Amino acid sequence: MSTKTYVTDSGFVVLQGTTYWTDLFVRHFLFQEEQSIDCDDLLFFVRKRHVKGSSRYLPKYETDVEVFRKDSKKLPIGDPEIDWEETVYLNLIVHQFDYTLTR
């Protein structure tokens, strides 16, 4: 599998074509065996859509955060628009907080 590297305007390096972060996310957040590690059933996904008309060499992205329950049948596993590295980091951070969702 080939890997493409892009540098964003903010200086972050975007790697495409690797499954490392997806595999890490699935192992840690979906298939963890100990429920005591994290009882939270919400998963957060960082979706980055390429902005049409932006430079090929300095692409711009529109970023959204999507939230799903762990048992959702609509989890975007394998979705190429998901930034898996940022998704792993976001879940590591958010799952450290105690919070309550309200309507």
Buried (B, 14 or more C-beta within 10 A) or exposed (E): EEEEEBEEEEEEEBBEEBEEBBEBBBEBBEEEEEEEEBEBEBBBBBBBEEEEEEEEEEBBBEEEEBEBEEEEEEBBEEEEBBBBBBBBEBBEEBBEEEEEEEE
